[in-house]
């Protein structure tokens, strides 16, 4: 490629060229040369700049002047012109040695911003922040925020940049809020339909419930209102119920309960108005039918209307649905004391006063023969993580006693079997991994519960079932001397003398002195009474064991 003739030095350039040959690294000589050629074409001046910068690549004065002239050249041109690409390449070359000069960065960044190169501009801003010291970052952040506030920059990019800026200077939080307000008002709501349709509203609001603990009640009602607006009334009821059973403050409970009650009352009123309108339409239809008996077309239309009304009444849309909705409202209002009490117990499960109130609630249901609701309350009570296992065992025993008072003997036994069942290995492993062991895991070793259970089996069960319970107590190693004696005496009553003596022998191996004394006394007296002098050798062995 041949070099144009005008780029070669002229006769007027020879003095400068000769001096530069003798001293090519003199900034003063290069600058005098450029000043002398101020009126020359830009191509020739750019050639001189390139030669000077090749000799002095670290000269800020030369790079700044060169870039300013290139900027002036492209200013009247459209941003798609190829001269802009040459300008960008020149800036990149300059930053190899001028990367610590904030003015060069700002000139480059403003140029890229004008060119609407979003990705390249963002990356260049990030490079500038990485290259310059923190004390000079404020000079970069100002144009950076102007850039991300422009139209065409993705909102996610803008949000990320603003969050980073607030870490650098948190005092500008109001600027961020103003930016969000402007962006929110910049579009009509209808233009966000494609974005909103892809949002998981349920997950977003539930995340807010976990994060903003002071607004739990309002967020639960907002989630329910979302489903109500989507005409998913049953899902809205589920949300209301979940909210009332999870909140831990009376204030949040009151907000949810009031919204739930208002929702049910509104649904009831709408349904009652609908039923009244149907009855009015039916009366008008009958009148028209009487007047137009002779008109065939009118008769056909009335006949179709009558069929539609019958089809509509085929569903639960008449007075029965009104009764159902009234029953729902009454049931909700009746449950308020129980639900409020549950909130207080979730605050402090060891609040004895609140548990006394809960017991009175059990008795209230029981006195009104409402055993079903009493069972529901007991079922919730046994799931609470009490302070001690004995507290939980007492609730189970109280539940079983209620079943006994209502002659539900089979149900009482089933309750005890459920209460004394040992948790599975999987459950124990999961609890061990969590590191927070509830009292329910230790319930199967509660002596109070087993003592109540074995009394029930002796009274209501069979000998085999009772023996199974006693054996289980011995296997768990929670037996007392009195339980050993009771087990042996049960076997004696049913003529299982040898089995009874084996129980005594197991007992004396389990306990030490002085607890074993009562077992030995009872064992020896029963043995002598049974065999007398017929088994002296065995009696001698027992006495020798006693002496040891």
Secondary structure, 3 states (H helix, E strand, C coil): CCCCHHHCCCHHHHHHHHHHHHCCCCHHHHHHHHHHCCCCCHHHHHHHHHHHHHHCCCCHHHHHHHHHHHHHHHCCCCCCCHHHHHHHHHHHHHHHHHCCCHHHHHHHHHHHHHHCCHHHHHHHHHHHHHHCCHHHHHHHHHHHHHHHCCCCCCHHHHHHHHHHHHHHCHHHHHHHHHHHHHHHHCCCHHHHHHHHCCCCHHHHHHHHHHHCHHHHHHHHHHHHHHHHHCCCHHHHHHHHHHHHCCCCCHHHHHHHHHHHHHHHHHHHHHHHHHHHHHHHHHHHHHHHHHHCCCCHHHHHHHHHHHHHHHHHHHCCCCHHHHHHHHHHHHHHHHCHHHHHHHHHHHHCCCCHHHHHHHHHHHHHHHHCCCHHHHHHHHHHHCCCCCCCHHHHHHHHHHHHHHHHHCCCHHHHHHHHHHHHCCCCHHHHHHHHHHCCCCHHHHHHHCHHHHHHHHHHHHHHCCHHHHHHHHHHHHHCCCCCHHHHHHHHHHHHHCCCHHHHHHHHHHHHHHCCCCCCHHHHHHHHHHHHHHHCCCCHHHHHHHHHHHHC
